[in-house]
């Protein structure tokens, strides 16, 4: 006879089996590595991301360790080798990873304060300079970020090509890869370069805004610089926000758990989430790898420019 007790026991056993099955991946992956591209200095990255790593560790039930990459290529190669399980990518570095065969899949990107999911590449100059347009900067020094940066190299070169400047390295006296978005702004503030490419979402949401908030930019007399000390002379078309991507070889249950933890973060740990962007983001938007097909085409275009120059 089937009794209520037997039905309840069967349901409990099924629930236990399902739960155990969902947690099977943790036996193989007792620790996950989360890599971040170097948009700012290492101490700044740690302060920004450490609370979120604690949140992910709690939600996933395994330790999540932050790895601060030396450059964009290190994130790409780390995922290629399987040493990096989750990564915060820029759009161009993710496109480069996919183009070179890295098994990585996008699952989310940032939602901006206004609800959009994109940003811009801009050229900054100091407001005290006479420069109002790129054509006034021929023979001057340009500060870029990294060869695999979206807003700090690939989109700027695409924008320059649209202006008829096919070879930035001959148009400018010197083109310098500074290593990070912060370093590019610092180089401009200190006069090492005359113009710097960088990322910008709004006046309150950009690398420049974060640096001003932290008091990182000073005038020669030691006084703090202000937003009005800088001027944007060119802004690109919108760029899709870079993705968060996990290794394609992770078990499906692990992928689902990671994505859920991200999407739940603004409600479950608002403080940790807000720390990621100084409160300038609304949440995480579900995404797929196909959302970056346009960026992949952009990278192919920039690669073609490079090959044309070399030939």
CORSULZI-V921345 format. One record per helix or strand of 3 or more residues. SS is the DSSP state (alpha for helix, beta for strand). FROM is the first residue (numbers start at 1). LEN is the number of residues. If there is no record, write none. Layout:
BEGIN
ss=[SS SS]
from=[FROM FROM]
len=[LEN LEN]
END
This chain:
BEGIN
ss=[alpha alpha beta alpha beta alpha beta alpha beta beta alpha beta alpha alpha beta alpha beta alpha alpha beta beta alpha alpha beta alpha]
from=[4 25 31 42 63 72 86 91 104 118 134 141 150 168 174 181 195 207 227 230 243 252 270 281 289]
len=[19 4 6 19 6 10 3 9 9 9 3 4 13 4 4 9 8 7 3 6 5 17 8 6 22]
END
